[in-house]
Amino acid sequence: MPDHDWLKTRAREMRRQPTVTERLLWALLRGHRLDGLKFRRQVPLGRYIADFACFSPRLIIEADGPTHENSAHDLERDAWLRGQGFTILRFRNADVDKAPERVLAEILRASGRK
């Protein structure tokens, strides 16, 4: 299991160097911009780091590139996070880049806000 300090340091590095898609999604989610929901980015949870987390409701958003397709690690991670009461939404980078309004609509539906 990764050390807590290592996870915090890694999450900080990931916040400093987001992918293009993470940068776009963060611009849409930050500062309560999506119906007042408060999101945090690159959040250490247990032994994992979530791309974006909203604690009320317990919602995690992941922006996934091709390396995440059929990933055993992601299946294990998602199962653990669901066990902690989170709903996980995974979006392909291409979907975030090409249709951000659809991504936001799905996040709102999952949050129970719309």
N, C-alpha and C positions, 0 to 999 in steps of 0.2 A: 504494500500500500504506500502511495507517495506521501512524503512528509508534508504536514500542513504548511510549514514555512515555504517549502519548495512550491507548493500549489499557489500560494499567495504571490510569490515572486513570478511564477509562470503566467498567472492571470494578469498581473501588472504588465508584463512584457507583451502579452497578447492585446491588451488595451492600447498600448503604445503603437503597435504595428498591426492594425486590423486589415483584413482583406478588403478589396474594393466593395464586395457585396456586404460585408459586415459594416463598413463605413456608411453605405447607403441605408441599410436597415436601421442603424443607430440614429441617423439623421431623422428618420420617420418616427422612431419610438421615444427618443430622449425627451426629457423635460415635460413629461405628462402629456405629450402631443397627441397620443392616441386615446381619446375619450377619457383623459385623466388618469390612465393607468401608469403606474410608476415602474419602469424597467431599469434594471442594472445590467451592465454588460460584463462578460468574462467573469462569471461568479463562481468561486470555488464552492462545491457542494459535495460533502463526503470526500471521495477520492477522485472526483471529476470536476471539470470546469464547464459550465453552461455558457453558451454564447450570450444569451439574454434571458434574464429571469424576472418574473413579476411575482411577488410573494402574496399579493391579494388581487386576483385569485392566484393559486399556485400553478403558474404557467411558465413553461420553458420554451423558448424559440431557438431553433438551430438553423443556421444557413449552411447547407451542405454542398461541397464540391463532389467530383466524381469518386474520390477516395472513400466516401462514406457509403457508396452503394453496396448493399448486402454485407455490411461490416458486422462481424461477430462482436467486436468491442462495443459498437453502438447499441446492439441488441441487449447486451449485458448492462450497459450504462442506463439505457432507457428503462429496463426492468427495475433497476435499483431506484431510479428517480421516481418512477410510478409508485414504488413501495413507500416512498416518502411523501406521497400525496400530490405529486406534480402531474400535470397534463403536459405532454411533449408534442410540439408541432415541429416537423422538419420540412424545410423548404429547400428545393434545389436552387443553387445560385442563379441559374438561368431564369427561374420563376420570379425571384426577387428583382433581378435586373430588368426583366421585360414586362412584368405585370405587378408592380408593387401594390397597386390598389387592390388587387385580388388577394394578395398576401395579407394586407391589413384587414380586409373584410373577414378573412378566415380567422385571424387572431381575435378580432372583436367577437365573432360567433363563439369561439372557444372560451372566451372570457365571460360569456354570458351577458355581455353588454348590449349586443344587437342581434 
